């Protein structure tokens, strides 16, 4: 009987040992699978972060492009006026010379007055382009935190137009008529 018990215990121990070995092999295999999955997930996360960074950079570049287009359009308007009036003045000067050769002082005076009006417009639009560029440069500088006396009407007008042209650059079919009604008596405000 003792031999039979010993044989049963030995058989059970052997079966348990085999089960433990099979279980250890299964655990090792599952650990290897989980490790491989973890590695794949980490790689996918790394790729996802890289793609996210690229998307953010692309969005920044698109926004910068829209802003640049709006600024370029806003600067181009006064420059077109300057160029057109300058060309017109060259033609008027030629006409003025002809009238002076003819001795028609009255017509020459009218042409000279037109040239003077055009020069005033050239000056106005040149200053507008200069103001836009100065505003851009001032905006790009780091602020000292000190308040500066600011013409709010001019600020509202500039930024409304920039926003409009930026929106137009993004949505080509967009069009509105800007009706800006500002208080001409508003004094500069420290901001």
Buried (B, 14 or more C-beta within 10 A) or exposed (E): EEEEEEEEEEEEEEEEEEEEEEEEEEEEEEEEEEEEEEEEEEEEEEEEEEEEEEEEEEEEEEEEEBBEBBBEBBBEBBBEBBEBBBEBBEEBEEBBEEBBEEEEEEBBEBBBEBBEEBEEBBEEBBEBBEEBEEBBEEEEEEEEEEEEEEBBBEEEBBEEBBEBBBBBBBEEEEEEEEEEEEEEEEEEEEE
